[in-house]
């Protein structure tokens, strides 16, 4: 029997594929239907590929090869998300420029991906840190600027003291930096923002028309956080100033007994001369700025605040004076930064009112406000002419009565894209001598990242120290002109990369209109659910903004989305260097071969589930491939069982690949191989068909066996086999035998058997359960027979 020498086989065919440019496609070929299949591209870390990459990329490689075999022109590209903090931090540690380490790492990734047999064409890849890519990132930024989708302001933002940079809200997890896990504080920093909030409603509505996991869609909706309510204005007594509040419960306005401002509310500075206890207020404001948003809003936290002495506002419904407090549980970034407090009907307000001995006025029937807040809807009381109305009826009427307006507010904040770090795309903005911002004209793009700076983060952008950047700016624009020194958040680069793949070498456009219209949007996208609030949300915003500008003619980037699970060690623990439990694809490919690794990653669990890495499992897939190699000794003629088996296999594996149920597809192939070994016979044509089915999963061994059978062309150019539906049906089926709906036995009967014969055979199995009269017999052919007694 031929020995399975995986190293020889895989090196042989990888070399042949490279020589033949086997992964090259004609992107302008419109004779076949297009299929755009995309993986989330990797960050090229120094550690190389991890097993999670292997799982996701193998799954899409199988799907890509299958779709090609079914006559599609498949675009299945990859590239590298190469800007970012890890490369810069490595440069700080080693003194090696991140451009050099990124180059080394991407070359290593290409080598590793090739070793797995993934069908990428690296001559068509993208790298976000290359000037020929970030030129277009900058070009898109300029289009956003021209269309008023980007602006600069100074405000309280998330600041990571460890990374020394601003973070977007989506990059903060439980009050910590999502990258380094250190605490995030609020800090006043000038920066650039994308107006993602202008698209809040569209981003919610668009989810209804794309085929994404329901939990991902729900999480995006929750993150956007739309709340419907009313904007109401309270007059500041003795002043022409008004304070606007947003409330989801305008029906409770008659119960508002005090107001709370966020510590960062702009009105504080305007009123401080009238506040006798300003020093106390100011101290509280300073302390609040040192806390994270998470610390300020956690429900279990004791509510604290300071009264603004000498200042009151007028409740617009009751016309009564009510006091004002500042409290850190109110955020300046949500709603208007001010709330009307209704302690009888809001739990936080109730706790606060009890602590500071403030009035509690019941205005909704249904609870006992002496014991706690009643927060549900109900009928109004103590609300003037609105008494007796339901909450729903009263909301609009009370809002109109006090001159307010019904509106919505959102949890989503505009996307902060400025970063005070080096390794990123320079923001293409220059400032005239008066300090006004201007986009760098397209003719000067790419606006190159200077190389005459060190990378040590200080909190000030490293580009500020670049002599070359400042000289370049004055040389082009004139004396007194200054460059923007922040770089772009790396998520800006990854928010549009799928648009570049169809045309990555185009120097005059980020993608030609012809190829955009042909290839976009992406048909199927695969990647981790951890990107729900970051990349996936940002990419949807980018697409909608570019459609609004007129650059794109579609509004959703990814029509279908799949998430892969995590790869865990044998004990169910996430793999990490610190735990010492990392298994690398490279090591496993060396020991067992790429085909065995690919099969194991797909066989161990459904794609969306976590995979437990167990070396015994990969030994099993290796042995399966040894059995496949050994099938040559059975070549002769098909038995009837083998003939039927191959037709069932074609049907089963094709359906499973379309549903991305790779584990059950592999199981079916294993069963078929065992059938052949038991029957000790398989026709050469049938074995060729099996190899075509195996090829997307184990591309190297499939090529080897295909050649062994005398085929001249690659198995990966062969069409997917067809099957005869009549040969996929069993002659014998197992049906359930029930008495009064309970299964009491099973019997094997001919397919589509008549009821009379089935009934007779079933009764022989049911002697002890059929001691009474049979009132009725229900027969469902090929499934069950039920005796009602």
ABEGO torsion letter per residue (X at the ends): XBBBBAAAAAAAAAAAAAAAGAABBBAABAABBBBBBBBBBBBBBAAEBBAAAAAAAAAAAAAAAAAAAAGBBBBBBBBBBABEAAAAAAAAAAGBBAAAAAAAAAAAAAAAAAAAGBABBAAABBBAABAAAAAAAAAAAAAAAAAGABBBBBBBBBBBAAAGBBBBAAABBGGBBAAAGBBBBBBBBBBBBBBAAAAAAAAAAAAAABBBBAAAAAAAAAAAGBBBBBBBBBBBBGBABBBBBBBABAAAAAABABBBBBAABAAAAAAAAABAAAAAAAAAAAAAAABBAAAAABAABBBBBBBBBGBBBBBAAAGBBBBBBBBAABBAABEAGBBBBBAAABAAAAAAAAAAGBBBBBABBGBBAAAEBBABBEBBBGAEAABGBBAAAAAAAAAAAAGBBBBBBBABBBBBABBABABBBBBBBBBBAAGBBBBBBAAAOBBBBBAABBABBAGBBAAAABAAAAAAAAAAAEBGBBBBABBBBAAAAAAAAAAAAABAABAABABBAAAAAAAOBBABBBBBAAAAABAAAAAAAAAAAAAAAGABABABABABBBBBBBBBBAAGBBBBAAAGABBBAAAAAAAAEAAAAAAAAAAABBAABBBBBBAAAAAAAAAAAAAAAAAAAABBBBBAAAAAAAAAAAAAAAAAAAAGBAAAAAAAAAAAAAAAAAAGBBBAAAAAAAAAAAAAABAAAAAAAAAAAGBABBAAABBBBBBBAAAABBABBBBBBBBGGBBABBBBBBBGBBAAAAAAAAAAAAAAAAABBBABBBBBBGABBBBBX
